[in-house]
Amino acid sequence: MAQLVKLQDYISRYQIDLARYPTQFIRLKQNQWDRVKHQWQTGEVIDRWEHLDEEVIQEEEKKSSLLSKIFPFGKKAKIVEESTDEIEKVKISNDWAIEEEVPDEDTTLFFEPNIVYAPKTLEELKKMFIDQFFHFQMKWASSTMREKSYVDPKFMRDTLLRAMLQTLPDNYLIFYYPIIKVKKAPIELDIIILTPTDCLCITILEQEEQAVYIANSERFWIKKVGKNDKKVLSPLIQLNRMETLMEQLFTQNGIEVPIKKVLLTRNGYIDYPGSMYGTQFVDKRKFPEWMKQLNRSVSPMKHMQMRAAQAILNNVQTTSFHRDIWNTGSTENKES
């Protein structure tokens, strides 16, 4: 399950401490899954899956040699999941993590999956678990102990966001339509995925079903829907701008991460004559295989990947509300 580091201009826990939260995300997810799976396998009747907080997790890790082998959190440690009955196989390098105790702030957001039906197979149990974990990820990407952001309901229904988070591995960091400040001016980007080896800049083309997008010139394309043709602005303009901004940001921070561009449509087709260096066209025909290829990542998280994520977070716009203001219904907000 990929990690949602930044969602639009919402406050994110990863902005608080990027060196800590990726590891905590993996530990929390795996401990809860191990617990839920054990309860299901032993036939224990559960009306509610209660949250296992950090103190309980740490205590159980001390008692369990098995969990200690799975989750070593010292420097230079590796986290490797090899069992085929897990949610996914993950190989994460923890070289960049820190050893301090997790602060109280990290325990303020609970994951409490609910039994909505009795799963008959392990696959059904996994599906129930990751669907509910998606909602938990959305909370992580829109709140901290002290602040929250209003989340547009459309993101809860966003099938692409859900597919990316639930399909891609833990070592992928996703920025979903982040708002970057360039010379104090806010600019909304599209989707950025930081893999251990690359930065993927993704622009989405999803309008009418079965639409065909035909490259016609550098500035305008033709969109064909049935017998109707319509001139549209070339999506490569936005994609190239995103690449340029990432290149500038990485150069300023001494970050060396290859940038790859992707033009993506899940419900239409792209007709582009020839090929374009550094740009991949993924349409309805290629999308399933493209996702499979992304999911085959075997490289551990890299220090340069984390530096790239931090560089982006250092330049994002954030709109949030203090929790006491949220609770009293005040409309005063805070931007940073």
URUR-V393284 format. One record per residue. N is the residue number from 1. PSI is psi in whole degrees, -180 to 180 (999 if undefined). Layout:
BEGIN
n:N psi:PSI
n:N psi:PSI
END
This chain:
BEGIN
n:1 psi:115
n:2 psi:160
n:3 psi:126
n:4 psi:97
n:5 psi:-40
n:6 psi:129
n:7 psi:110
n:8 psi:-125
n:9 psi:27
n:10 psi:150
n:11 psi:143
n:12 psi:142
n:13 psi:-28
n:14 psi:-22
n:15 psi:-24
n:16 psi:-47
n:17 psi:91
n:18 psi:-25
n:19 psi:-17
n:20 psi:-42
n:21 psi:-35
n:22 psi:-42
n:23 psi:-41
n:24 psi:-38
n:25 psi:-49
n:26 psi:-43
n:27 psi:-46
n:28 psi:-48
n:29 psi:-46
n:30 psi:-40
n:31 psi:-42
n:32 psi:-39
n:33 psi:-44
n:34 psi:-42
n:35 psi:-47
n:36 psi:-43
n:37 psi:-41
n:38 psi:-43
n:39 psi:-39
n:40 psi:-42
n:41 psi:-32
n:42 psi:-3
n:43 psi:16
n:44 psi:132
n:45 psi:122
n:46 psi:122
n:47 psi:-27
n:48 psi:135
n:49 psi:105
n:50 psi:154
n:51 psi:138
n:52 psi:104
n:53 psi:176
n:54 psi:-38
n:55 psi:-41
n:56 psi:-42
n:57 psi:-47
n:58 psi:-38
n:59 psi:-42
n:60 psi:-32
n:61 psi:-35
n:62 psi:-35
n:63 psi:-25
n:64 psi:112
n:65 psi:-30
n:66 psi:-49
n:67 psi:-31
n:68 psi:-33
n:69 psi:-34
n:70 psi:-36
n:71 psi:70
n:72 psi:124
n:73 psi:16
n:74 psi:168
n:75 psi:149
n:76 psi:13
n:77 psi:160
n:78 psi:144
n:79 psi:118
n:80 psi:124
n:81 psi:119
n:82 psi:-18
n:83 psi:137
n:84 psi:-11
n:85 psi:11
n:86 psi:172
n:87 psi:-39
n:88 psi:160
n:89 psi:127
n:90 psi:139
n:91 psi:109
n:92 psi:128
n:93 psi:134
n:94 psi:22
n:95 psi:-31
n:96 psi:-4
n:97 psi:167
n:98 psi:163
n:99 psi:-8
n:100 psi:160
n:101 psi:150
n:102 psi:127
n:103 psi:165
n:104 psi:-30
n:105 psi:-32
n:106 psi:-17
n:107 psi:6
n:108 psi:-15
n:109 psi:115
n:110 psi:147
n:111 psi:112
n:112 psi:81
n:113 psi:144
n:114 psi:143
n:115 psi:112
n:116 psi:-19
n:117 psi:165
n:118 psi:105
n:119 psi:136
n:120 psi:-22
n:121 psi:164
n:122 psi:-35
n:123 psi:-40
n:124 psi:-38
n:125 psi:-44
n:126 psi:-45
n:127 psi:-45
n:128 psi:-42
n:129 psi:-50
n:130 psi:-29
n:131 psi:-40
n:132 psi:-30
n:133 psi:-27
n:134 psi:-44
n:135 psi:-36
n:136 psi:-43
n:137 psi:-38
n:138 psi:-34
n:139 psi:-41
n:140 psi:-34
n:141 psi:9
n:142 psi:14
n:143 psi:156
n:144 psi:-173
n:145 psi:-35
n:146 psi:-20
n:147 psi:157
n:148 psi:161
n:149 psi:148
n:150 psi:128
n:151 psi:124
n:152 psi:126
n:153 psi:-21
n:154 psi:-29
n:155 psi:-29
n:156 psi:-24
n:157 psi:3
n:158 psi:106
n:159 psi:-29
n:160 psi:-45
n:161 psi:-46
n:162 psi:-43
n:163 psi:-42
n:164 psi:-45
n:165 psi:-38
n:166 psi:-20
n:167 psi:-40
n:168 psi:156
n:169 psi:167
n:170 psi:-26
n:171 psi:13
n:172 psi:133
n:173 psi:124
n:174 psi:130
n:175 psi:114
n:176 psi:105
n:177 psi:51
n:178 psi:154
n:179 psi:115
n:180 psi:141
n:181 psi:118
n:182 psi:111
n:183 psi:44
n:184 psi:0
n:185 psi:128
n:186 psi:133
n:187 psi:122
n:188 psi:125
n:189 psi:-178
n:190 psi:-122
n:191 psi:132
n:192 psi:128
n:193 psi:120
n:194 psi:109
n:195 psi:173
n:196 psi:-20
n:197 psi:-17
n:198 psi:164
n:199 psi:116
n:200 psi:120
n:201 psi:120
n:202 psi:125
n:203 psi:135
n:204 psi:135
n:205 psi:92
n:206 psi:100
n:207 psi:-109
n:208 psi:149
n:209 psi:140
n:210 psi:17
n:211 psi:145
n:212 psi:124
n:213 psi:119
n:214 psi:122
n:215 psi:121
n:216 psi:-33
n:217 psi:-180
n:218 psi:-30
n:219 psi:-31
n:220 psi:144
n:221 psi:170
n:222 psi:130
n:223 psi:120
n:224 psi:125
n:225 psi:103
n:226 psi:-123
n:227 psi:2
n:228 psi:133
n:229 psi:143
n:230 psi:135
n:231 psi:130
n:232 psi:155
n:233 psi:137
n:234 psi:126
n:235 psi:-15
n:236 psi:-21
n:237 psi:-49
n:238 psi:-41
n:239 psi:-43
n:240 psi:-35
n:241 psi:-40
n:242 psi:-42
n:243 psi:-44
n:244 psi:-43
n:245 psi:-41
n:246 psi:-40
n:247 psi:-44
n:248 psi:-44
n:249 psi:-45
n:250 psi:-40
n:251 psi:-43
n:252 psi:-27
n:253 psi:10
n:254 psi:36
n:255 psi:129
n:256 psi:92
n:257 psi:123
n:258 psi:137
n:259 psi:127
n:260 psi:139
n:261 psi:141
n:262 psi:127
n:263 psi:119
n:264 psi:133
n:265 psi:127
n:266 psi:-18
n:267 psi:12
n:268 psi:-166
n:269 psi:148
n:270 psi:125
n:271 psi:96
n:272 psi:116
n:273 psi:131
n:274 psi:-148
n:275 psi:164
n:276 psi:128
n:277 psi:130
n:278 psi:3
n:279 psi:130
n:280 psi:132
n:281 psi:118
n:282 psi:112
n:283 psi:-166
n:284 psi:-35
n:285 psi:-32
n:286 psi:-12
n:287 psi:-49
n:288 psi:-44
n:289 psi:-35
n:290 psi:-44
n:291 psi:-39
n:292 psi:-42
n:293 psi:-41
n:294 psi:-35
n:295 psi:-8
n:296 psi:10
n:297 psi:127
n:298 psi:-2
n:299 psi:140
n:300 psi:164
n:301 psi:143
n:302 psi:153
n:303 psi:-41
n:304 psi:-33
n:305 psi:-44
n:306 psi:-37
n:307 psi:-40
n:308 psi:-43
n:309 psi:-42
n:310 psi:-38
n:311 psi:-40
n:312 psi:-46
n:313 psi:-31
n:314 psi:-13
n:315 psi:14
n:316 psi:158
n:317 psi:138
n:318 psi:130
n:319 psi:119
n:320 psi:170
n:321 psi:138
n:322 psi:144
n:323 psi:-36
n:324 psi:-34
n:325 psi:-42
n:326 psi:-45
n:327 psi:-29
n:328 psi:-5
n:329 psi:14
n:330 psi:149
n:331 psi:0
n:332 psi:133
n:333 psi:176
n:334 psi:131
n:335 psi:142
n:336 psi:999
END
